[in-house]
Amino acid sequence: MKDKPVALVTGANQGIGLQIAKDLAARGFTVLVGSRDLERGEAAVKEVGPDARALRLDVTDQASIAAAAERIRKEHGRLDVLVNNAAISNTGMSPGISMEEYLKSTRPSNASLDEMRAVWETNVFGVLAIYQAMLPLLREAPAARIVNVSSGVGSLTMNADPNFTLRSTFGPIYPASKTALNALTLAMAIELESTGIKVNAASPGFTKTNLNNYQGLETVEEGAQEAVRLALLGPDGPTGTFSHAKLGTLPW
Protein backbone atom coordinates (compact mmCIF):
# COMPACT_ATOMS: atom_id res chain seq x y z
CA MET A 1 0.00 0.00 0.00
CA LYS A 2 2.83 2.42 0.85
CA ASP A 3 4.09 2.35 -2.75
CA LYS A 4 0.78 3.27 -4.33
CA PRO A 5 0.05 6.95 -4.90
CA VAL A 6 -2.54 8.35 -2.48
CA ALA A 7 -5.46 10.57 -3.47
CA LEU A 8 -7.93 12.39 -1.23
CA VAL A 9 -11.28 13.34 -2.75
CA THR A 10 -13.51 15.52 -0.55
CA GLY A 11 -17.27 15.02 -0.75
CA ALA A 12 -16.66 11.66 -2.39
CA ASN A 13 -19.60 9.68 -1.04
CA GLN A 14 -21.88 10.66 -3.95
CA GLY A 15 -22.10 12.29 -7.37
CA ILE A 16 -19.04 13.52 -9.21
CA GLY A 17 -16.80 13.01 -6.17
CA LEU A 18 -17.69 9.32 -6.02
CA GLN A 19 -17.01 8.94 -9.75
CA ILE A 20 -13.64 10.72 -9.44
CA ALA A 21 -12.75 8.33 -6.59
CA LYS A 22 -13.70 5.31 -8.74
CA ASP A 23 -11.67 6.59 -11.70
CA LEU A 24 -8.56 7.27 -9.61
CA ALA A 25 -8.81 3.85 -7.92
CA ALA A 26 -9.00 2.28 -11.38
CA ARG A 27 -5.75 4.07 -12.22
CA GLY A 28 -3.83 2.58 -9.34
CA PHE A 29 -4.41 5.05 -6.50
CA THR A 30 -5.24 4.34 -2.91
CA VAL A 31 -8.25 6.63 -2.64
CA LEU A 32 -9.35 8.30 0.56
CA VAL A 33 -13.09 8.89 0.30
CA GLY A 34 -13.79 12.08 2.25
CA SER A 35 -17.30 12.19 3.64
CA ARG A 36 -19.01 14.24 6.37
CA ASP A 37 -20.93 11.11 7.36
CA LEU A 38 -18.62 8.13 7.93
CA GLU A 39 -21.38 5.57 7.26
CA ARG A 40 -22.06 7.06 3.84
CA GLY A 41 -18.31 7.10 3.23
CA GLU A 42 -18.08 3.40 4.13
CA ALA A 43 -20.94 2.61 1.73
CA ALA A 44 -19.18 4.55 -1.06
CA VAL A 45 -15.92 2.67 -0.41
CA LYS A 46 -17.68 -0.60 -1.28
CA GLU A 47 -18.44 0.91 -4.71
CA VAL A 48 -14.96 2.32 -5.23
CA GLY A 49 -13.14 -0.94 -4.50
CA PRO A 50 -10.49 -2.57 -2.31
CA ASP A 51 -8.03 0.33 -2.57
CA ALA A 52 -10.44 2.85 -1.06
CA ARG A 53 -10.61 4.02 2.55
CA ALA A 54 -13.41 6.06 4.13
CA LEU A 55 -12.24 9.23 5.86
CA ARG A 56 -14.59 11.30 8.02
CA LEU A 57 -14.04 14.82 6.78
CA ASP A 58 -16.23 17.87 7.18
CA VAL A 59 -14.57 20.74 5.33
CA THR A 60 -16.33 23.26 7.59
CA ASP A 61 -15.00 21.65 10.80
CA GLN A 62 -11.39 22.44 11.68
CA ALA A 63 -11.10 19.56 14.18
CA SER A 64 -12.32 17.08 11.57
CA ILE A 65 -9.80 18.44 9.03
CA ALA A 66 -6.90 18.24 11.50
CA ALA A 67 -7.82 14.67 12.48
CA ALA A 68 -8.00 13.63 8.81
CA ALA A 69 -4.59 15.16 8.03
CA GLU A 70 -3.09 13.41 11.06
CA ARG A 71 -4.53 10.06 10.00
CA ILE A 72 -3.19 10.47 6.43
CA ARG A 73 0.27 11.31 7.80
CA LYS A 74 0.23 8.30 10.11
CA GLU A 75 -1.09 5.78 7.57
CA HIS A 76 0.41 7.03 4.31
CA GLY A 77 3.07 9.65 5.08
CA ARG A 78 2.14 11.75 2.04
CA LEU A 79 -0.60 12.82 -0.35
CA ASP A 80 -0.10 12.69 -4.13
CA VAL A 81 -3.44 14.11 -5.25
CA LEU A 82 -5.96 16.37 -3.55
CA VAL A 83 -9.32 16.84 -5.25
CA ASN A 84 -11.37 19.59 -3.58
CA ASN A 85 -14.79 18.43 -4.71
CA ALA A 86 -17.03 18.97 -1.65
CA ALA A 87 -19.56 21.68 -2.43
CA ILE A 88 -23.14 22.69 -1.77
CA SER A 89 -25.35 24.78 -4.04
CA ASN A 90 -27.87 25.86 -1.42
CA THR A 91 -29.11 25.18 2.08
CA GLY A 92 -32.82 25.51 1.62
CA MET A 93 -33.97 24.33 -1.78
CA SER A 94 -37.18 22.47 -0.97
CA PRO A 95 -37.85 19.17 -2.75
CA GLY A 96 -40.06 19.78 -5.76
CA ILE A 97 -39.08 23.43 -6.22
CA SER A 98 -37.93 24.15 -9.75
CA MET A 99 -34.46 25.51 -10.41
CA GLU A 100 -36.10 28.60 -11.95
CA GLU A 101 -38.10 29.36 -8.78
CA TYR A 102 -35.04 28.88 -6.60
CA LEU A 103 -32.88 31.14 -8.78
CA LYS A 104 -35.39 33.98 -8.43
CA SER A 105 -34.67 33.95 -4.69
CA THR A 106 -30.90 34.26 -5.19
CA ARG A 107 -30.64 37.66 -6.90
CA PRO A 108 -28.25 40.19 -5.37
CA SER A 109 -31.31 42.18 -4.24
CA ASN A 110 -32.94 39.35 -2.28
CA ALA A 111 -30.30 36.67 -1.62
CA SER A 112 -30.13 35.48 1.97
CA LEU A 113 -26.83 36.48 3.57
CA ASP A 114 -27.05 33.43 5.85
CA GLU A 115 -27.43 31.16 2.83
CA MET A 116 -24.51 32.87 1.09
CA ARG A 117 -22.32 32.44 4.18
CA ALA A 118 -23.24 28.76 4.47
CA VAL A 119 -22.49 28.00 0.80
CA TRP A 120 -19.22 29.96 0.84
CA GLU A 121 -18.22 28.23 4.10
CA THR A 122 -18.10 24.92 2.20
CA ASN A 123 -17.21 26.02 -1.33
CA VAL A 124 -14.57 28.65 -0.53
CA PHE A 125 -13.37 28.67 3.08
CA GLY A 126 -13.58 24.87 3.29
CA VAL A 127 -11.31 24.51 0.27
CA LEU A 128 -8.71 26.87 1.75
CA ALA A 129 -8.86 25.07 5.11
CA ILE A 130 -8.26 21.70 3.40
CA TYR A 131 -5.41 23.17 1.31
CA GLN A 132 -3.67 24.55 4.40
CA ALA A 133 -4.02 21.28 6.33
CA MET A 134 -2.98 18.99 3.46
CA LEU A 135 -0.16 21.05 1.91
CA PRO A 136 2.56 19.61 4.18
CA LEU A 137 1.49 16.10 3.05
CA LEU A 138 1.40 17.16 -0.61
CA ARG A 139 4.94 18.50 -0.24
CA GLU A 140 6.04 14.99 0.82
CA ALA A 141 4.95 13.58 -2.57
CA PRO A 142 7.31 13.63 -5.58
CA ALA A 143 4.86 15.41 -7.92
CA ALA A 144 1.62 16.34 -6.18
CA ARG A 145 -1.48 17.63 -7.94
CA ILE A 146 -4.36 19.72 -6.61
CA VAL A 147 -7.65 19.87 -8.50
CA ASN A 148 -10.41 22.26 -7.45
CA VAL A 149 -13.80 21.26 -8.83
CA SER A 150 -15.27 24.54 -10.03
CA SER A 151 -18.03 25.46 -12.49
CA GLY A 152 -18.41 27.42 -15.70
CA VAL A 153 -21.13 29.46 -13.97
CA GLY A 154 -18.34 31.10 -11.97
CA SER A 155 -16.57 32.55 -15.02
CA LEU A 156 -16.70 36.36 -14.93
CA THR A 157 -15.68 36.56 -18.58
CA MET A 158 -18.47 34.26 -19.74
CA ASN A 159 -21.09 35.94 -17.54
CA ALA A 160 -20.05 39.37 -18.87
CA ASP A 161 -21.04 38.20 -22.37
CA PRO A 162 -24.70 39.13 -23.07
CA ASN A 163 -25.00 35.97 -25.22
CA PHE A 164 -23.95 33.55 -22.46
CA THR A 165 -26.95 31.26 -21.91
CA LEU A 166 -26.58 31.05 -18.10
CA ARG A 167 -25.89 34.76 -17.61
CA SER A 168 -29.24 35.45 -15.96
CA THR A 169 -28.49 32.90 -13.22
CA PHE A 170 -25.23 34.56 -12.08
CA GLY A 171 -25.66 35.52 -8.45
CA PRO A 172 -23.85 35.89 -5.13
CA ILE A 173 -24.53 32.47 -3.62
CA TYR A 174 -23.39 29.47 -5.68
CA PRO A 175 -22.01 31.02 -8.91
CA ALA A 176 -19.94 33.67 -7.11
CA SER A 177 -18.63 31.01 -4.70
CA LYS A 178 -17.12 29.31 -7.76
CA THR A 179 -15.70 32.65 -8.95
CA ALA A 180 -14.00 32.91 -5.55
CA LEU A 181 -12.81 29.29 -5.84
CA ASN A 182 -11.21 30.14 -9.19
CA ALA A 183 -9.40 33.04 -7.51
CA LEU A 184 -8.14 30.65 -4.81
CA THR A 185 -6.98 28.21 -7.51
CA LEU A 186 -4.86 30.89 -9.13
CA ALA A 187 -3.49 32.07 -5.78
CA MET A 188 -2.49 28.50 -4.85
CA ALA A 189 -0.90 27.92 -8.27
CA ILE A 190 1.14 31.11 -7.93
CA GLU A 191 2.24 30.16 -4.40
CA LEU A 192 3.34 26.69 -5.51
CA GLU A 193 4.80 27.60 -8.92
CA SER A 194 8.37 26.88 -7.86
CA THR A 195 7.54 23.54 -6.18
CA GLY A 196 6.29 21.42 -9.08
CA ILE A 197 2.91 21.01 -7.36
CA LYS A 198 0.32 21.84 -10.01
CA VAL A 199 -3.02 23.43 -9.11
CA ASN A 200 -5.88 23.60 -11.61
CA ALA A 201 -9.65 24.10 -11.65
CA ALA A 202 -11.98 21.70 -13.47
CA SER A 203 -15.49 22.45 -14.65
CA PRO A 204 -17.56 19.24 -14.74
CA GLY A 205 -20.33 20.84 -16.81
CA PHE A 206 -24.02 20.70 -15.87
CA THR A 207 -24.01 17.19 -14.45
CA LYS A 208 -26.94 15.21 -13.04
CA THR A 209 -26.22 15.23 -9.28
CA ASN A 210 -27.85 15.91 -5.94
CA LEU A 211 -26.33 19.42 -6.17
CA ASN A 212 -28.99 20.44 -8.72
CA ASN A 213 -31.79 17.98 -7.79
CA TYR A 214 -30.61 15.79 -10.71
CA GLN A 215 -31.69 18.41 -13.26
CA GLY A 216 -28.30 18.33 -15.04
CA LEU A 217 -27.66 17.22 -18.61
CA GLU A 218 -24.38 15.27 -18.42
CA THR A 219 -23.56 11.98 -16.69
CA VAL A 220 -21.30 11.77 -13.64
CA GLU A 221 -18.82 9.85 -15.80
CA GLU A 222 -18.58 12.86 -18.12
CA GLY A 223 -18.52 15.25 -15.17
CA ALA A 224 -15.54 13.48 -13.55
CA GLN A 225 -13.37 13.36 -16.70
CA GLU A 226 -11.60 16.70 -16.46
CA ALA A 227 -10.82 16.48 -12.75
CA VAL A 228 -9.26 13.04 -13.29
CA ARG A 229 -7.22 14.28 -16.26
CA LEU A 230 -5.85 17.17 -14.19
CA ALA A 231 -5.09 14.84 -11.26
CA LEU A 232 -2.91 12.74 -13.59
CA LEU A 233 -0.98 15.58 -15.27
CA GLY A 234 2.64 14.85 -16.12
CA PRO A 235 5.60 17.15 -15.40
CA ASP A 236 4.93 19.21 -18.54
CA GLY A 237 1.27 19.78 -17.64
CA PRO A 238 -0.09 23.25 -16.93
CA THR A 239 -0.77 24.93 -13.60
CA GLY A 240 -3.17 27.74 -12.80
CA THR A 241 -5.74 26.83 -15.47
CA PHE A 242 -9.51 26.42 -15.64
CA SER A 243 -10.82 23.82 -18.07
CA HIS A 244 -13.64 21.51 -19.18
CA ALA A 245 -13.34 18.07 -20.80
CA LYS A 246 -15.05 19.04 -24.06
CA LEU A 247 -14.69 22.84 -24.15
CA GLY A 248 -10.98 22.93 -23.25
CA THR A 249 -9.60 26.00 -21.47
CA LEU A 250 -12.27 28.26 -19.99
CA PRO A 251 -11.82 31.98 -19.32
CA TRP A 252 -11.67 33.10 -15.70
C-alpha positions as CSV (number, residue, x, y, z in Angstrom):
1,M,0.0,0.0,0.0
2,K,2.8,2.4,0.8
3,D,4.1,2.4,-2.8
4,K,0.8,3.3,-4.3
5,P,0.1,6.9,-4.9
6,V,-2.5,8.3,-2.5
7,A,-5.5,10.6,-3.5
8,L,-7.9,12.4,-1.2
9,V,-11.3,13.3,-2.7
10,T,-13.5,15.5,-0.6
11,G,-17.3,15.0,-0.7
12,A,-16.7,11.7,-2.4
13,N,-19.6,9.7,-1.0
14,Q,-21.9,10.7,-4.0
15,G,-22.1,12.3,-7.4
16,I,-19.0,13.5,-9.2
17,G,-16.8,13.0,-6.2
18,L,-17.7,9.3,-6.0
19,Q,-17.0,8.9,-9.7
20,I,-13.6,10.7,-9.4
21,A,-12.8,8.3,-6.6
22,K,-13.7,5.3,-8.7
23,D,-11.7,6.6,-11.7
24,L,-8.6,7.3,-9.6
25,A,-8.8,3.9,-7.9
26,A,-9.0,2.3,-11.4
27,R,-5.8,4.1,-12.2
28,G,-3.8,2.6,-9.3
29,F,-4.4,5.0,-6.5
30,T,-5.2,4.3,-2.9
31,V,-8.2,6.6,-2.6
32,L,-9.3,8.3,0.6
33,V,-13.1,8.9,0.3
34,G,-13.8,12.1,2.2
35,S,-17.3,12.2,3.6
36,R,-19.0,14.2,6.4
37,D,-20.9,11.1,7.4
38,L,-18.6,8.1,7.9
39,E,-21.4,5.6,7.3
40,R,-22.1,7.1,3.8
41,G,-18.3,7.1,3.2
42,E,-18.1,3.4,4.1
43,A,-20.9,2.6,1.7
44,A,-19.2,4.5,-1.1
45,V,-15.9,2.7,-0.4
46,K,-17.7,-0.6,-1.3
47,E,-18.4,0.9,-4.7
48,V,-15.0,2.3,-5.2
49,G,-13.1,-0.9,-4.5
50,P,-10.5,-2.6,-2.3
51,D,-8.0,0.3,-2.6
52,A,-10.4,2.8,-1.1
53,R,-10.6,4.0,2.6
54,A,-13.4,6.1,4.1
55,L,-12.2,9.2,5.9
56,R,-14.6,11.3,8.0
57,L,-14.0,14.8,6.8
58,D,-16.2,17.9,7.2
59,V,-14.6,20.7,5.3
60,T,-16.3,23.3,7.6
61,D,-15.0,21.7,10.8
62,Q,-11.4,22.4,11.7
63,A,-11.1,19.6,14.2
64,S,-12.3,17.1,11.6
65,I,-9.8,18.4,9.0
66,A,-6.9,18.2,11.5
67,A,-7.8,14.7,12.5
68,A,-8.0,13.6,8.8
69,A,-4.6,15.2,8.0
70,E,-3.1,13.4,11.1
71,R,-4.5,10.1,10.0
72,I,-3.2,10.5,6.4
73,R,0.3,11.3,7.8
74,K,0.2,8.3,10.1
75,E,-1.1,5.8,7.6
76,H,0.4,7.0,4.3
77,G,3.1,9.6,5.1
78,R,2.1,11.8,2.0
79,L,-0.6,12.8,-0.3
80,D,-0.1,12.7,-4.1
81,V,-3.4,14.1,-5.2
82,L,-6.0,16.4,-3.5
83,V,-9.3,16.8,-5.3
84,N,-11.4,19.6,-3.6
85,N,-14.8,18.4,-4.7
86,A,-17.0,19.0,-1.6
87,A,-19.6,21.7,-2.4
88,I,-23.1,22.7,-1.8
89,S,-25.3,24.8,-4.0
90,N,-27.9,25.9,-1.4
91,T,-29.1,25.2,2.1
92,G,-32.8,25.5,1.6
93,M,-34.0,24.3,-1.8
94,S,-37.2,22.5,-1.0
95,P,-37.9,19.2,-2.7
96,G,-40.1,19.8,-5.8
97,I,-39.1,23.4,-6.2
98,S,-37.9,24.2,-9.8
99,M,-34.5,25.5,-10.4
100,E,-36.1,28.6,-11.9
101,E,-38.1,29.4,-8.8
102,Y,-35.0,28.9,-6.6
103,L,-32.9,31.1,-8.8
104,K,-35.4,34.0,-8.4
105,S,-34.7,34.0,-4.7
106,T,-30.9,34.3,-5.2
107,R,-30.6,37.7,-6.9
108,P,-28.3,40.2,-5.4
109,S,-31.3,42.2,-4.2
110,N,-32.9,39.4,-2.3
111,A,-30.3,36.7,-1.6
112,S,-30.1,35.5,2.0
113,L,-26.8,36.5,3.6
114,D,-27.0,33.4,5.9
115,E,-27.4,31.2,2.8
116,M,-24.5,32.9,1.1
117,R,-22.3,32.4,4.2
118,A,-23.2,28.8,4.5
119,V,-22.5,28.0,0.8
120,W,-19.2,30.0,0.8
121,E,-18.2,28.2,4.1
122,T,-18.1,24.9,2.2
123,N,-17.2,26.0,-1.3
124,V,-14.6,28.6,-0.5
125,F,-13.4,28.7,3.1
126,G,-13.6,24.9,3.3
127,V,-11.3,24.5,0.3
128,L,-8.7,26.9,1.7
129,A,-8.9,25.1,5.1
130,I,-8.3,21.7,3.4
131,Y,-5.4,23.2,1.3
132,Q,-3.7,24.5,4.4
133,A,-4.0,21.3,6.3
134,M,-3.0,19.0,3.5
135,L,-0.2,21.1,1.9
136,P,2.6,19.6,4.2
137,L,1.5,16.1,3.1
138,L,1.4,17.2,-0.6
139,R,4.9,18.5,-0.2
140,E,6.0,15.0,0.8
141,A,5.0,13.6,-2.6
142,P,7.3,13.6,-5.6
143,A,4.9,15.4,-7.9
144,A,1.6,16.3,-6.2
145,R,-1.5,17.6,-7.9
146,I,-4.4,19.7,-6.6
147,V,-7.6,19.9,-8.5
148,N,-10.4,22.3,-7.5
149,V,-13.8,21.3,-8.8
150,S,-15.3,24.5,-10.0
151,S,-18.0,25.5,-12.5
152,G,-18.4,27.4,-15.7
153,V,-21.1,29.5,-14.0
154,G,-18.3,31.1,-12.0
155,S,-16.6,32.5,-15.0
156,L,-16.7,36.4,-14.9
157,T,-15.7,36.6,-18.6
158,M,-18.5,34.3,-19.7
159,N,-21.1,35.9,-17.5
160,A,-20.0,39.4,-18.9
161,D,-21.0,38.2,-22.4
162,P,-24.7,39.1,-23.1
163,N,-25.0,36.0,-25.2
164,F,-23.9,33.5,-22.5
165,T,-27.0,31.3,-21.9
166,L,-26.6,31.0,-18.1
167,R,-25.9,34.8,-17.6
168,S,-29.2,35.5,-16.0
169,T,-28.5,32.9,-13.2
170,F,-25.2,34.6,-12.1
171,G,-25.7,35.5,-8.4
172,P,-23.9,35.9,-5.1
173,I,-24.5,32.5,-3.6
174,Y,-23.4,29.5,-5.7
175,P,-22.0,31.0,-8.9
176,A,-19.9,33.7,-7.1
177,S,-18.6,31.0,-4.7
178,K,-17.1,29.3,-7.8
179,T,-15.7,32.7,-9.0
180,A,-14.0,32.9,-5.6
181,L,-12.8,29.3,-5.8
182,N,-11.2,30.1,-9.2
183,A,-9.4,33.0,-7.5
184,L,-8.1,30.6,-4.8
185,T,-7.0,28.2,-7.5
186,L,-4.9,30.9,-9.1
187,A,-3.5,32.1,-5.8
188,M,-2.5,28.5,-4.8
189,A,-0.9,27.9,-8.3
190,I,1.1,31.1,-7.9
191,E,2.2,30.2,-4.4
192,L,3.3,26.7,-5.5
193,E,4.8,27.6,-8.9
194,S,8.4,26.9,-7.9
195,T,7.5,23.5,-6.2
196,G,6.3,21.4,-9.1
197,I,2.9,21.0,-7.4
198,K,0.3,21.8,-10.0
199,V,-3.0,23.4,-9.1
200,N,-5.9,23.6,-11.6
201,A,-9.6,24.1,-11.7
202,A,-12.0,21.7,-13.5
203,S,-15.5,22.4,-14.7
204,P,-17.6,19.2,-14.7
205,G,-20.3,20.8,-16.8
206,F,-24.0,20.7,-15.9
207,T,-24.0,17.2,-14.5
208,K,-26.9,15.2,-13.0
209,T,-26.2,15.2,-9.3
210,N,-27.8,15.9,-5.9
211,L,-26.3,19.4,-6.2
212,N,-29.0,20.4,-8.7
213,N,-31.8,18.0,-7.8
214,Y,-30.6,15.8,-10.7
215,Q,-31.7,18.4,-13.3
216,G,-28.3,18.3,-15.0
217,L,-27.7,17.2,-18.6
218,E,-24.4,15.3,-18.4
219,T,-23.6,12.0,-16.7
220,V,-21.3,11.8,-13.6
221,E,-18.8,9.8,-15.8
222,E,-18.6,12.9,-18.1
223,G,-18.5,15.2,-15.2
224,A,-15.5,13.5,-13.5
225,Q,-13.4,13.4,-16.7
226,E,-11.6,16.7,-16.5
227,A,-10.8,16.5,-12.7
228,V,-9.3,13.0,-13.3
229,R,-7.2,14.3,-16.3
230,L,-5.9,17.2,-14.2
231,A,-5.1,14.8,-11.3
232,L,-2.9,12.7,-13.6
233,L,-1.0,15.6,-15.3
234,G,2.6,14.8,-16.1
235,P,5.6,17.2,-15.4
236,D,4.9,19.2,-18.5
237,G,1.3,19.8,-17.6
238,P,-0.1,23.2,-16.9
239,T,-0.8,24.9,-13.6
240,G,-3.2,27.7,-12.8
241,T,-5.7,26.8,-15.5
242,F,-9.5,26.4,-15.6
243,S,-10.8,23.8,-18.1
244,H,-13.6,21.5,-19.2
245,A,-13.3,18.1,-20.8
246,K,-15.1,19.0,-24.1
247,L,-14.7,22.8,-24.2
248,G,-11.0,22.9,-23.3
249,T,-9.6,26.0,-21.5
250,L,-12.3,28.3,-20.0
251,P,-11.8,32.0,-19.3
252,W,-11.7,33.1,-15.7
